[in-house]
Amino acid sequence: MALPPDKAPAEKTSPDKDKSRKSEAGSQDTFMREVDDALRQDQMEGFFKNFGLPLIAAVVLGLGGLGGYLWWQNSQEEAADERGEQFIVALDTLEAENLDGAYDKLAPVIEASGTASASAAQLLRAGIALERNQPDDAAMIYTAVAEDEAAPQPFRDLATVRYVAANFEDMKPQEVIDRLAVLAVPGNAWFGVAGEMVGMAYLEQDKNDLAGPLFASIARDDELPESLRGRARQLAGLLGVDALDDVVGEKDDDSIDPKAAPDAAAPADKK
């Protein structure tokens, strides 16, 4: 008697068939890996074929640029150190009162135009020129530094102030004002010196209404030297401007207020 379909015994597979199926599955996996590897290889070959040379060139240029920058930075530092040593040698020569020698030794430093050391060397040369009674040479150097847009601004401002100070007597008042107006303002590093010269120029123009308040501002500036503030205070007073800040004195602990204790301030009654 035949058994129902659902009751039929499961077909038994032989060990040989199991091995064959596993072998076929392993072969398929190996084949797929080989296809995948071949596809990746083709993609890489296509990428390097299309972009390989530009990529290599970019890497080479990048490394070359980095190496060049590092070399330039190192050479700049070495040059700065060398200029510093040359500047110190010039200062030592100047301290030995060898003006001509110091003047000549500053030449290599000045050649590096646009640097702080070059500007400082030029200003030092201008000072030496004044010591050698060569005001025209000094004025030319101060003007060159003041007009050098590559020079640091503090050195340009210093050159302007030094130029006006060295040539004040020969300059017209308005020229003094025009050169120093931007520096003669409170808060500027050169306010005191520039402000004093601008104030004197105002006096020569009979502009006391401008000179007085300017001198008063200088006198009230606690950051300025006392000698400069004293001169400004006197000039402001002569012009009728009070340059003294209102000071509220603090009482000492042992002070006596005459209004609070009138008897203490009055003489004792005779008995």
C-alpha positions in Angstrom: 0.0 0.0 0.0 1.4 3.3 -1.0 2.0 6.0 1.6 0.4 9.5 1.3 2.6 12.2 -0.3 3.2 14.0 3.0 4.1 10.8 4.6 6.7 9.9 2.0 10.1 9.5 3.4 12.6 12.3 2.6 15.0 11.6 -0.1 18.3 10.7 1.2 21.3 12.4 -0.4 24.5 10.6 -0.7 27.8 11.9 0.8 29.2 12.3 -2.8 26.3 14.6 -3.8 26.9 16.8 -0.7 30.6 17.1 -1.5 29.7 18.0 -5.1 27.4 20.7 -4.1 29.9 22.2 -1.7 32.5 22.1 -4.3 30.3 23.9 -6.8 29.5 26.6 -4.2 33.2 27.1 -3.4 34.0 27.3 -7.1 31.3 30.0 -7.5 32.6 32.0 -4.6 36.2 31.8 -6.0 34.9 32.9 -9.4 33.1 35.8 -8.0 36.1 36.9 -6.0 38.2 36.7 -9.1 35.7 38.7 -11.1 35.6 41.3 -8.3 39.4 41.6 -8.1 39.6 41.9 -11.9 36.9 44.6 -11.9 38.8 46.6 -9.1 42.0 46.2 -11.0 40.4 47.5 -14.2 39.0 50.5 -12.2 42.4 51.3 -10.7 44.1 51.0 -14.1 41.5 53.2 -15.6 41.8 55.8 -12.8 45.6 55.9 -13.0 45.4 56.0 -16.8 43.1 59.1 -16.7 44.3 60.8 -13.5 47.7 59.2 -12.6 50.0 61.8 -14.2 48.1 64.9 -12.9 47.9 63.3 -9.4 51.6 62.5 -9.4 52.4 66.0 -10.7 50.2 67.5 -8.0 51.9 65.5 -5.2 55.4 66.4 -6.5 54.5 70.1 -6.8 53.0 70.0 -3.3 56.1 68.4 -1.8 58.3 70.8 -3.8 56.4 73.8 -2.5 56.5 72.6 1.1 60.3 72.0 0.8 60.7 75.4 -0.8 58.7 77.2 1.9 60.7 75.4 4.7 64.0 76.4 3.0 62.8 80.0 2.6 61.7 80.2 6.2 65.0 78.9 7.4 66.9 81.2 5.2 64.8 84.2 6.4 65.6 83.3 10.0 69.3 83.0 9.3 69.3 86.3 7.4 67.4 88.0 10.3 70.0 86.6 12.8 72.8 87.8 10.7 71.3 91.3 10.4 70.9 91.4 14.2 74.5 90.6 14.7 75.6 93.3 12.2 73.3 95.8 14.0 74.9 95.0 17.3 78.4 95.4 15.9 77.3 98.8 14.6 76.0 99.8 18.0 79.2 98.7 19.6 81.2 100.8 17.1 78.9 103.7 17.9 79.5 103.3 21.6 83.2 103.5 20.9 82.4 107.0 19.4 83.4 105.8 15.9 80.6 107.5 14.0 82.0 106.9 10.6 82.6 103.2 11.3 79.1 102.7 12.7 77.6 104.5 9.7 79.4 102.1 7.3 78.6 99.0 9.3 74.9 99.6 9.0 75.0 99.3 5.2 74.4 95.5 5.0 71.4 95.8 7.4 69.8 98.6 5.3 70.0 96.5 2.2 67.2 94.3 3.5 64.6 97.0 2.8 61.1 96.6 4.2 62.3 94.9 7.4 62.2 96.3 10.9 66.0 96.0 11.2 66.5 97.9 8.0 64.2 100.7 9.2 66.0 100.8 12.6 69.4 101.0 10.9 68.2 103.9 8.7 67.0 105.8 11.7 70.3 105.2 13.5 72.1 106.4 10.4 70.0 109.6 10.5 71.0 110.2 14.1 74.6 109.7 13.2 74.2 112.2 10.4 72.9 114.8 12.9 75.8 114.1 15.2 78.1 114.7 12.2 76.3 118.0 11.6 74.7 116.8 8.4 71.1 117.8 8.8 70.3 117.5 5.1 71.4 113.9 5.0 69.4 113.2 8.2 66.3 114.8 6.8 66.6 112.8 3.6 66.8 109.5 5.6 63.9 110.4 7.8 61.8 111.3 4.8 62.7 108.0 3.1 61.7 105.9 6.1 58.5 107.9 6.7 57.4 107.4 3.1 58.4 103.7 2.9 55.1 101.8 2.8 56.9 98.5 3.4 58.5 99.8 6.6 56.7 99.0 9.9 54.3 101.8 10.9 55.9 102.6 14.3 59.2 103.3 12.5 57.5 105.5 10.0 55.9 107.5 12.8 59.2 107.8 14.6 60.9 109.1 11.4 58.1 111.7 11.0 58.5 112.9 14.5 62.3 113.0 14.3 62.2 114.9 11.0 60.0 117.6 12.4 62.0 117.8 15.6 65.2 118.2 13.7 63.8 120.8 11.3 61.2 122.6 13.4 62.9 126.0 13.3 63.0 125.9 9.5 59.5 124.6 8.9 56.3 126.7 8.5 53.8 126.2 11.3 51.2 124.7 9.0 53.7 122.2 7.7 54.4 121.1 11.2 50.7 120.7 11.9 50.1 118.8 8.6 52.8 116.3 9.3 52.0 115.6 13.0 48.2 116.1 13.2 47.5 112.4 13.1 50.0 111.7 15.9 49.0 114.6 18.1 45.9 112.9 19.6 45.4 111.3 23.0 46.2 107.6 23.0 48.8 107.8 20.3 52.2 106.7 21.3 53.7 110.0 20.1 51.0 112.2 21.5 53.2 114.0 24.0 56.1 114.9 21.6 54.0 115.5 18.6 51.3 117.4 20.5 53.8 119.7 22.0 55.2 120.7 18.6 51.8 121.1 17.1 50.8 123.3 20.1 53.9 125.5 19.5 52.9 125.7 15.8 49.4 126.9 16.8 51.0 129.6 19.0 53.0 130.8 16.0 49.7 131.0 14.1 48.1 132.9 17.0 45.6 130.1 17.4 45.6 130.2 21.2 42.1 128.6 21.3 43.6 125.5 19.8 47.0 125.5 21.6 45.6 125.9 25.1 43.3 122.8 25.2 46.0 120.7 23.5 48.6 121.7 26.1 46.0 120.9 28.8 45.4 117.5 27.4 49.1 116.8 27.5 49.4 118.0 31.1 46.6 115.6 32.1 48.0 112.5 30.5 49.5 110.4 33.3 51.4 108.2 30.7 53.7 111.0 29.7 56.9 112.1 31.4 56.4 114.6 34.2 58.9 117.1 32.6 56.7 117.2 29.4 53.5 117.5 31.4 55.0 120.3 33.5 55.9 122.4 30.4 52.4 121.8 29.0 50.8 122.8 32.2 52.6 126.1 32.4 51.8 126.9 28.7 48.1 126.0 29.2 48.0 128.2 32.3 49.5 131.1 30.4 46.8 130.7 27.8 44.1 130.7 30.4 43.3 127.0 30.3 43.1 125.1 33.6 45.3 122.0 33.1 44.8 120.7 36.7 42.3 118.0 37.3 39.9 118.5 40.2 41.3 116.6 43.0 39.2 115.5 45.9 41.5 115.1 48.9 40.9 112.2 51.2 40.9 112.9 54.9 43.4 111.2 57.2 42.0 109.1 59.9 43.3 111.5 62.6 42.2 114.7 60.8 39.8 117.1 62.5 36.9 118.6 60.7 36.5 122.2 62.0 32.8 122.3 61.2 32.2 119.0 63.0 34.1 120.0 66.1 34.4 123.8 66.4 35.5 123.7 70.0 38.5 121.7 69.2 39.7 124.3 66.7 39.0 127.3 69.0 41.5 128.4 71.6 40.9 127.2 75.2 39.1 129.7 77.6 41.3 131.2 80.2 40.3 130.5 83.7 
